[in-house]
Amino acid sequence: MNVVSRHHLLFPHTFVDTSDKDLYNNLLFNGANITNIKALIVGSAKLFLDYDMTYQENIDDVKKELEARQIEIELDETGGLIERNLVYDTINDALYVKKTREFEYRKLF
C-alpha cells in the first residue's frame, strides 16, 4: 500500500472522490433514503496564485460526483475570493456562513 492510499483511508475528506463516497456511505449506513438526499455545497474560494485553478477543479469535481449519484444541489455557495466559516445548527437544521471580512453569520439554509 502506498502513502497516498493510506492518506485516503485516514483522512477521507481531504479529497472530493473519497469524501463523497464516505459521506454517501455513512448516510446510507445510518438509514438515509437515497431519494431524499440533497446537497448543500459551500466553499472553494480562490485563495492562492492567479494561475492555480484548484478551487474551480474542486467545485467541478463535487458537482460531477453529485450528478453521477443523481443528488440534487439545493444550495450552491461556491467560488469567490474570500474564505468562509460555516456553522451547521443540527437542532434547527440550519446552515450559517460568514465570509472572512463579514462580522455576522448569515443563514443560507
Stockholm file with secondary structure:
# STOCKHOLM 1.0

chainA/1-109         MNVVSRHHLLFPHTFVDTSDKDLYNNLLFNGANITNIKALIVGSAKLFLDYDMTYQENIDDVKKELEARQIEIELDETGGLIERNLVYDTINDALYVKKTREFEYRKLF
#=GR chainA/1-109 SS CCHHHHHHHHCGGGSHHHHHHHHHHHHHHTTCCGGGCEEEEEECCCCSCTTCCHHHHHHHHHHHHHHHTTCEEEEEEECSSSCEEEEEETTTTEEEEEETTCSSCEECC
#=GC SS_cons         CCHHHHHHHHCGGGSHHHHHHHHHHHHHHTTCCGGGCEEEEEECCCCSCTTCCHHHHHHHHHHHHHHHTTCEEEEEEECSSSCEEEEEETTTTEEEEEETTCSSCEECC
//
